[in-house]
Amino acid sequence: MGRRETLMSQLRGEPPPADDGRNVDTRLGVLGGEGAAQQVERLARERPHPPAPELRDSTSDLETYYGLPLLKEHVWKAAVPAYFYVGGLAGASAALGAAATWSGSPLLRGLVGKTRLIAAGGAMVSAALLIEDLGRPSRFFNMLRVFRPTSPMSVGSWLLAGFGALSTTAALLRGRRAGAIGDAAALGAGVLGVPLAGYTAVLLSSTAVPVWQGARTWLPPLFMASAVTSAACALDFCELNALERRAVRRFGIAGKMAELIFTKAVEREVARPAIVAAPLRRGMSGALWKGAKVLVAASLALAVASPRRRRAAAWLGTCGSLALRFGMLAAGRVSAREPRAAFAQQGAPAVQPEMERAPDRAIPVAGSDVAADQLRSR
């Protein structure tokens, strides 16, 4: 049944179809209201893990809660990972521009102007992407009514607002006449650009999604290193002199090397217990994650071996940075669907090694024959 047929059926007062994916028992309740016309696009959801074992003679087990997801998966659109990428790109560009401004070299004047334009444009695009996800501009302004240091979302909103104001001022006043004011604004934007490049990872790791929470130590440095890669790749598309090309090349090589190192650190951290890291190895999220590593490694090799092919390396690095953001968001969606990952991560230490060794095998529960034998043996 299509969208038009569903809407006409609701207007005629007909009950929704029983096979629409919401499993509403019409004998117990009636599905009505403005949300009744919504349709489930995909009934077969991506599940990279085998189904949970059936319960035996107990009403619960130690691995899952009746095989149901413990968490709700996020409903973020593509604008969110795009915001992560553009915000990191703008923040790292502002930081590099602030360093070039602080050096005072006249040969870096072109690089200073380009980084200011990229930072200001990235701040505007970031605000537009965030408003697109929120739905209305007023919701973004409502986030600025209160400042909570303990909330990554509140801190990030104020970082974006302050960074946007300073980077726009620096871009508008980049001429020689207003150099002092523009330079001060650029230095302030560079200071705010550093946390702006990594606060989105803090926001993800503060949630209860296992794959995000498991990477809470190394995910922020990974996002900041990827932001450096993004900024260097964006600047490689611009016309630069020899000194500016050398500075951007070194900046990009450092970012790509750090990104590969922190990617490995994230994989090791998330793999305790091993079932939490499954979305980074399987399915579409795993393909994006592995593709990001391959693209960044290829970009690094090309930048080191052949500096003249900097635009080809820039394309590879840009695609790798985008794949990293989209892959991490996709991994969070898959991880929220797997209840055993949440139970293994939050459960007792005595339960975690057993689940890590055999995630597909049921743990004996109270009331079963195996559990009774274990109690008798004690």
N, C-alpha and C positions, 0 to 999 in steps of 0.2 A: 504494500500500500504506500503510495507516494505522499508527499507533504500536502498536496492539494486535496487528495482524497481523504486524508486524515482530518484536515480542518473541516471539510464539508461534512464528514461523519460526525464530528463533534457538534457542529451547528445543528445537525438534525437530531441531536440528543441520543445518538447511538453509543453504546459502551465501547471503550477502546478494545482492540483485538487482544486476545489472550496471549498471543505469541509475540508481543512487542518487546520482549526482553526484560520487562520489569517484574514479571512473575507476581502479578496481583491476583489474588484469589477473590473472585467476584462473590463468592458465598460469604466472605468475611467482611468485605468492604468494597466501596465504589471509588474508582479513580476519577476525580473531577477537578475542577479549577483550571487556572490558566496554564498550568504545566501538563495537563492531561494530553494536549495535542503534540507534545514533544515526542520525537522518534529516536530510537536507539539505532545509530548508524551501523555499528558493528556488533553483532551478537557474539562472535567468536573472538574473544580478547586474546592478546598475546600473552602466553604463559610459558616462559622458558623452563619452568621447573615442573617436575612430575606432580600429579595430584597428591593431595595429602592422604595418608592411610585412613582406612575406615575405622571408626570407633568400635570397640568390642563391647565389653560388658560394663564399661564405665561411662559416666556422663561427660567426661572431659579427658584430655590428654596433655602431655607436656610440650608437644610440638606446635599445635595449632588450636584454635577455638572453632571446632566443628569444620575445619578446612576453609573458614571464611577469612577474607582479608581483615587484618587488624586496623589498618589505616585507610583513609580515603586518598586516592591518587589526586595529584594536582590537576587543575583545569587550565593551566597557563597556555596561552596561544604562542604562535611563533614569534610574536613581538617581544616576548620575555627573553629568550636566548639572544635575539638580535639586540635587545637593550643591553644585555650583559657584554656583548662584543663591542658595541659602539661606545658604551661608557668606559670600558677598559681602554679602548683605542684613544679616546679623548684624554683620559687621565694620564696615560703614559706619554702621549704627545706633549701635554702641558709640562710634565716633569722634565722631559728632554729639552723643551724650549726654555724652561726656567734655568737649567744648567748652562745652556748656550748663552742666555742673557747675562748670567752671573759671570761668565768668562770674559765678557766685554770684547771679544775678538770681532773686528770688522768683517772678517772673512766668513763669519757665521751669521751675518745679518739676514741672508736669504733663508737660512734654516729657521731662524727665530720667527720670521714672518709666516712661514709655512706652518710651523707647529702651532702658532696662535690661531691661524685660520682653521686648522683641523680641530683644535680643542674647542673653539667656539661653535663650529658646525656640529661637532659630535655632541656637545651639550644640548643644542637645540633638537637634534634628532633623537637623543636619549629621552628628553622630556616628551617629545611627540610619541615615541614608542611606549613609554610608561603610561601616558594618558590613553593611548589606544587600548592597552590592557585593562586599565581601570574603568574605561567606558565613558567618563565625563571629566572635563578639566577641573570641575569643582572638587572632585575626590582627591586630586593631587594637592590642591590648595588646602584641603582639610587636613592632610597629613602634616602640614606645616604649622598647624595650630598649637601643637604640643611638641616639646623636645624631650625625648626619653633616652638617656645614655645607655640604658639596658636593652633597648630595642634596636636591632640592626636595621629594620625598615625605617624607623624614625631618624636614626643617624644618617642613613643613606639618602633620605629625602632632603635633609638639610645640607648634606655634602653636595648633592646635585644642584640644589638651588644656589648655594654660595659659589660653587665652581662655575656654574653658568654665568652668574653676574660678573665674576672676575675675568673669566676667559673672554667674554664678549667685550668687556672694557679694554682688555689688552689687545684684542683684535682691531677694535675701532681706533685705538690710540697708538698704533704701531709706527706712526710717523716720527720724524726727528723732533718736531716742535713740541709734541707732548710726550717725549720719550720717557721722562722721569715717572709720570703717572702710569703710562703703559707698562713700563718695566716693573713697577711695584705691583700692578695688577697681575702681570705674568708670573712673578715670583709667588704671589698668593695662590694663583691657580695651580702652579706646580706643586705647592705644598698640599693643597686639597686633592690634587689629582692622584697622589699615591694611594691614599685610602679609598678613593673612588674606584680605582682599578681592582680592588680586592674585596670590597665590602659585600658584593653580591655572593661571594663564596661563603662569607660568614653568615649571610642570611639563609643560604641553603643548609649549611651544617648546623644551624640552630633548630631545624625542624626534627621531627621524629622519624623521617624516612631513613631506613637503615643505611643505604649506600651513601647518603649525604652525611648523616651523623657520624658514620664510621670514618669519614675522611676529614673530620673537623680540624685536624692539626695541619695537614698538608694541602688541603684544597684552596685556602686563601693564597698561600705562596704560588700555587699553580696558576690561579687566575691572574695574579699580578705578573708572573713571568709570561703568560700568554698575551697579556695586554702589551707588554714590551715588544713581543713578536709582532703583534698587530700594528703597533705604531711604526715600527721600523719598516714593515712591508708597505704600509701606506706611503711613507716618505720615499721609498724606493721607486714609486711611480712618478715622483716629481723630478723636475730638472734641478740638479744640485752641482755645485762646483766640487773640485777634487777633495778639499778639506771636509766639506759637508758630507760627501759620499763616504769618506773614510770614517767619520764619526757615526753616521747612521749604520754603516756596515758593522762596526764593532758593537754598537748598541743592539743590533738585531742578533748577532752571533751570541752575545751574552744571554739575551732573552730566550733564544731557541735552545741553547744548552741547558739553561735553568728549567725550561718547560719540560724537556725530556727527563731530567733528573727528578723533578717533582711529580711527574706522571708516574714514574716507577715507585716513588714514595707513597703516592695515593693508593696504588694497587696493593702494595704491601700492607698498608694500614687498614684498608677496607677488608682485606682477606682474613681478618680475625673476628668472627669465624668465617670459614671459606664460603658459606652459602650467601653471605651478604655481597660478595664480589661477583656473583653470577651474572647480574645485568651488564657488567663490563666485559663479559666474555662471550655472551650469546645474544642472538637476536639482532634487531636493528640498532639498539643502543650499543651493543658490543662491536658491531661493524663500524659505527661512527667513531667510537673510542679508539679502535685499532687504526682506522683510517687517519684519524688526527695525528697519531704517533708517526705513522709512515710519512704523511705529508710534511710534518715539521722536520723530521729527520732528513728527508730529501731536500727541503729548503735549506737546512743547515749545511748539508754536504755541498750543495750548489753554491752557496754564498762563500764557503771557505775555498773551494777548488776553483771556481770561476767567477771572480767579482764582476766581470763584464756582463754576465747573465743575471744581473740583480733583479730585473723585472720578472723573469721566469721564477726565480726564487721567491719573489714577493707574492706571486700568484699562489705558489704552493703553500707558503706560510699563512696567507689569508684564508685559504680553504681549510687548512689544518686548525686554525683558531676558531673558525666557525663550526667545524665538525666537533671540536672539543665541547663548546657550549651546548650545541644541540644534542650531542651524545650524553652529556651529563644530565640534561633535563629528561631525556628519554629513559635513562637508567633510573632516575627517581620515580618515574611513573611505573615502571616494571617492578621496582623494589617494593613499592607500596602495596602491590597486589599479592606479594608473597608473605603470608603470615609467619612462616617458620623463620624467616630472616629477622623479623622484629622480635620474636620470642627468643631466638638464639642470641641476639645482641643484648637484650634487656634481661635475660634470664640469669639464673644462678650460675656461678662459675663451674659447679659440678656438672651442670647440664650441658654447657657449651662444648667441652671436648667431645662428648658423645655425639652431639649433633654435627660437629665438624667432621668426625670420622665417617659417619654414615648418615647423611642428611635425608636419604630416601627411605630409611628404615624406621619403623615406629619404635618409640621408647616404651618399655613396659609401663603400664599404668596400674594404679591401685585397683585391686579386684581381679586382675588377670592371674592365670596359673603361674606365669613366669615370676610375677611380682610376689606371689605367695611363696614360691620356692625360695626366692631371695630372702624373704623375711624369716622363713624357717631356718635357713642356713646360718643366719645371724644368731 
